[in-house]
């Protein structure tokens, strides 16, 4: 079975002195007083280690890059697939300043990542898949003309996210974000995560265990806990309904500047991305093509075959054809 390689990139902004991920290998570049390390997983089954087509897949708020294993395996036959652990998550360092856990820092990290990937092997075709927070980062990267990208993003997949985020859903997420319990086993952790993740839609026990495997880290005293820095909750919990509403105009401005062909995926029962927002996104800016998945809320995990196929067909369609 195809497996990814783990890599690191130095990004601007200091790491917390005690917040270096235990997963960081000795061969990883050293963090400094001004830089932190972001981990990323690279998938490539093309037979060409320098394949010029790159797909970046960026995860949601409390998730990590291995969420995309099913999709990445499928896409890696045709492109290099890069799945970062956004800073503070997975194998990446934690930040010294918790208020840095926001979109501007994440977007800056992605620019550093793309520069390194491009330096290693030139990118000629660049696509982006972003789930929830990863989609907001994608909007920041693709909606600001003039950013130092190796090449413009050609095709953009926004997975259950848009410029308007429903306040009730943000409140729901805030109830559990940053609450890091200790679990006796991976299975116990998976069961606890499922209790707050049923909106992801139907999954077999094996699928959910696979999704959960990289969501935990071992504790020195035994057992496991969730993989992320609990401080990622600080800026999120500082958000108010008024500030969230005020940010909508800025997000719509980003969206309206996107020139990439755009596919919007929506869980038909999503409480974060409303049907009205999805319809508006189909009518303005890049005029996203909208695909909904019944029986799924926020957010599709891109594990089910129909979800993988929707993304794959869109990204791999011939130029001038947006897969229907």
C-alpha angles and dihedrals in degrees: 000000000000113000130186130241120236117233138168137217128194112237132187116268130062123271121231108264091234095031102082108129112251087225093066110117122225088244092060116107113268118257116230142195088278105032140055130197123247116197122217135184118223122203121191126162095152095103089239115094089196097048107163097217112086127184116194115203117194123190136221132273102283098019135087141223098273088070086087098057095116095046094041093053090054095045095042090075087068107027147009106273118206118195113181127199097228110234113283092030138087114338095348126105122261119243124251090221114050093201086066088075092098139104098271091058092044092050091049089052091052091053089054090048094050092047091054095045090048092048091053094047122357117253116221099166121038127186131174133211115188128180115203104306089019088058092052089051088049091053090051092050097044099034098059111076112212100036112141097255119158087234131347117275106263101192128018128197115196110194111207097323139101143154093291116062115190109242094219090058092049089052090051092052091047091060093069106021111113095013100125111184126183116246129196094221145003090257092054090050091047091052091051092048091049090056089065097032106056089115087073087079133236117344131167115240088252093052092049093047089052091050090048098047095083094038093080139060129203119256121223091235092050134269125061140269134192116293101237139085106260087218090076084083094063100079090036093055091046088064115107130196088250095050091046090053091047090054092057093079091054092048092049088051090054092046093049090054094055112115098177119105102259135211118192117202117197133184102229089226095043116147093191102052112043123211089240091057091047090052091050090051089054091055104044141039110007090355095233121221105236125218119181128199117210119223092026131104128178109007136003107222095212091233100107113088094240091053093048090047093052091056096039094049091050096048097042099043116119118268111280091026118093093192097265 
